[in-house]
Amino acid sequence: MHSLAISPHPLAGVYTDGVDLYTRSLVPGAPGSLGAVGAPVRGKNGHEYRPFPPGRTKLAAIVKRGVRAWPFAEGSHVLYLGAGAGTTVSFVSDICPRGSVISVEFAPDPFRELVEVARARPNVVPVLADAREPAAYRAHVGGQVDVIYQDVAQRDQWEILRRNADAFLAPGGRAMLVIKARSVDVTAPAREVYGAVRREAEGSAYDVLDFVELDPYAKGHGAFVLGRRAA
């Protein structure tokens, strides 16, 4: 394993060699089944880092596109909706090593892979459930969370986020909502869809703190960062 000069990125938990992005491995030496998307590298400081490529995970695309209101911290307790097979979950696990990642996935096939990711990652809790029904996994969440990350490509993406944020997001907490425009309205231009979501958010109990479009890394996707107003 060759070594690189890797240093902290301005966003907490993210690292860079000046060109590419990385996360610091929570489980050094973990096999590829634990969410790897490329061979890990060794930093000159001796730590192992995992490539964090914007073409493979929308969270890295969000970083590359210049998000400012980064919601994650080392100890963040995260509710992840739409966890899939766990690739991005594994990066959130690296970014929040002293926190937890409650990872909700509805489809059984990717969930089996998510379980494998969680086996070696002590801060990942896989939950097989429908993100539209937060009451079904309330016991797994166990209280309020600091961050909700949602990547659920459904027509009612905003409503799914609002329902979960109302149930679990702590006052002052933040939510990162990834919008796939064609899932919301296949006929409307992406920016019209983003505008409609913004209006819904601004009419709710949440403030829009940031927004980035993810092209060219994820065509027709945008990401909002929302903040829950203090009570």
C-alpha positions in Angstrom: 0.0 0.0 0.0 1.6 3.3 -1.1 1.5 6.4 1.0 0.2 9.8 0.2 0.3 13.3 1.7 -3.3 13.4 2.9 -4.6 16.2 5.1 -8.0 17.2 6.6 -10.5 18.8 4.2 -12.3 21.9 5.6 -15.4 19.7 6.1 -15.3 17.5 9.2 -14.4 13.9 8.7 -13.3 14.4 5.0 -9.7 14.3 3.8 -7.9 15.2 0.6 -4.6 14.9 -1.1 -5.3 18.1 -2.9 -7.2 16.5 -5.7 -9.1 13.5 -4.5 -11.3 13.0 -1.5 -10.9 10.3 1.2 -12.3 9.2 4.6 -10.2 7.8 7.4 -10.9 4.1 7.7 -12.8 3.2 10.9 -11.9 -0.4 10.3 -8.4 -0.5 8.7 -7.9 -3.6 6.6 -11.6 -4.3 6.1 -12.5 -6.3 3.0 -14.3 -4.8 0.0 -17.6 -6.1 1.2 -17.6 -3.3 3.8 -18.5 -0.6 1.4 -15.1 -0.2 -0.4 -15.1 1.5 -3.8 -11.4 1.4 -4.4 -8.2 0.2 -2.8 -7.3 2.0 0.5 -4.2 4.1 0.7 -1.8 4.8 3.5 -1.2 8.4 4.6 2.3 9.6 5.4 0.9 9.8 9.0 0.4 6.0 9.0 -3.4 6.1 8.9 -5.4 4.2 6.3 -7.8 6.2 4.1 -10.5 5.1 1.7 -11.1 6.8 -1.6 -14.4 8.8 -1.4 -15.2 9.2 -5.2 -18.0 11.7 -6.2 -18.9 9.5 -9.2 -19.7 6.6 -6.9 -21.4 8.2 -3.9 -23.6 11.3 -3.9 -22.3 12.3 -0.5 -18.8 12.9 -2.0 -20.5 14.7 -5.0 -22.1 17.0 -2.4 -18.7 17.8 -1.0 -17.2 18.3 -4.5 -20.0 20.7 -5.4 -19.1 23.0 -2.6 -21.6 22.4 0.2 -21.1 24.8 3.1 -23.6 23.7 5.7 -22.0 20.3 6.4 -24.1 18.5 9.0 -21.7 15.8 10.2 -19.3 15.8 13.2 -17.2 13.1 14.8 -19.9 12.2 17.3 -23.0 12.8 15.3 -25.9 10.4 15.7 -27.3 9.9 12.2 -30.5 8.4 10.9 -29.8 7.3 7.3 -32.9 6.7 5.1 -32.4 4.7 1.9 -29.3 3.0 3.0 -29.1 0.6 0.0 -26.2 -1.9 0.1 -24.3 0.4 2.5 -21.6 2.0 0.4 -22.4 5.6 1.5 -23.3 4.3 4.9 -19.7 3.1 5.3 -18.4 6.6 4.5 -20.8 8.2 7.1 -19.5 5.5 9.5 -16.0 6.8 8.9 -16.9 10.4 9.1 -18.8 10.0 12.4 -16.6 7.4 14.2 -17.8 8.3 17.7 -21.4 8.5 16.7 -23.9 6.0 15.3 -25.6 5.4 11.9 -29.1 4.0 12.1 -29.4 2.7 8.5 -32.9 2.1 7.2 -33.4 0.1 3.9 -36.7 -1.4 2.6 -35.5 -3.8 -0.2 -34.3 -7.2 1.1 -31.5 -7.8 -1.4 -29.4 -4.6 -0.7 -30.3 -5.0 3.0 -28.4 -8.3 3.1 -25.3 -6.4 1.8 -25.9 -3.7 4.3 -25.9 -6.2 7.1 -22.4 -7.4 6.0 -21.2 -3.8 6.1 -22.6 -3.4 9.6 -20.9 -6.6 10.9 -17.5 -5.0 11.1 -18.6 -1.4 11.8 -19.7 -1.0 15.4 -21.4 2.3 14.8 -23.8 1.0 12.1 -27.2 -0.4 12.9 -29.1 -1.9 9.9 -32.9 -1.7 10.0 -35.2 -3.4 7.5 -38.1 -1.0 7.3 -40.1 1.4 5.2 -38.8 5.0 5.6 -42.5 6.2 5.3 -43.3 4.5 8.6 -41.0 6.0 11.2 -43.0 4.5 14.1 -41.9 1.0 12.9 -38.2 1.7 13.8 -38.6 4.2 16.7 -37.1 1.6 19.1 -34.0 1.3 16.9 -33.5 5.0 16.8 -33.9 5.3 20.5 -34.5 9.0 20.8 -33.5 12.1 18.9 -30.7 12.3 16.3 -28.4 15.0 15.2 -28.5 14.4 11.5 -30.9 12.8 9.0 -29.4 11.8 5.7 -32.0 10.8 3.1 -31.5 9.4 -0.4 -34.9 7.8 -1.2 -35.8 8.1 -4.9 -39.5 8.3 -4.5 -42.1 10.8 -5.6 -42.8 11.8 -2.0 -39.2 12.4 -1.0 -39.9 15.7 0.9 -42.8 14.1 2.8 -40.7 11.1 3.9 -38.0 13.5 5.2 -40.5 15.7 7.0 -42.2 12.8 8.7 -38.9 11.4 10.0 -37.5 14.8 11.0 -40.7 15.6 12.9 -40.3 12.3 14.7 -36.6 12.2 15.4 -34.5 15.3 14.5 -33.4 17.2 17.6 -34.0 21.0 17.8 -31.1 22.6 16.1 -30.4 19.3 14.2 -29.8 19.1 10.5 -31.1 17.0 7.6 -29.5 16.4 4.2 -32.1 15.6 1.6 -30.9 14.2 -1.8 -33.6 14.9 -4.4 -33.8 12.8 -7.6 -35.8 15.2 -9.8 -37.2 12.6 -12.2 -38.5 10.5 -9.3 -40.6 13.5 -8.1 -41.8 14.6 -11.6 -40.6 13.0 -14.8 -41.9 15.8 -16.9 -40.6 18.9 -15.1 -37.1 20.4 -15.4 -35.0 19.5 -12.5 -34.7 23.1 -11.3 -38.5 23.4 -11.1 -38.6 20.3 -8.9 -35.9 21.7 -6.7 -37.8 25.0 -6.4 -41.0 23.2 -5.4 -39.2 21.3 -2.7 -37.6 24.5 -1.4 -41.1 26.1 -1.2 -42.4 23.1 0.8 -39.4 23.2 3.1 -39.7 27.0 3.7 -43.3 26.6 4.6 -42.5 24.0 7.3 -40.6 23.9 10.6 -37.3 23.7 8.8 -34.9 26.3 7.4 -33.1 25.8 4.1 -29.4 26.3 5.0 -27.8 25.2 1.8 -28.5 23.7 -1.7 -26.2 22.2 -4.3 -26.8 20.6 -7.7 -24.9 17.4 -8.2 -24.3 17.5 -11.9 -22.1 16.3 -13.5 -21.5 13.6 -10.9 -25.2 12.6 -10.4 -27.3 14.1 -13.3 -30.7 15.5 -12.2 -29.9 15.3 -8.5 -29.7 18.1 -6.0 -29.1 18.2 -2.2 -30.7 20.4 0.4 -29.3 20.9 3.9 -32.1 21.8 6.3 -32.1 22.9 9.9 -34.7 22.3 12.5 -35.6 25.4 14.3 -35.1 25.4 18.0 -38.2 25.1 20.0 
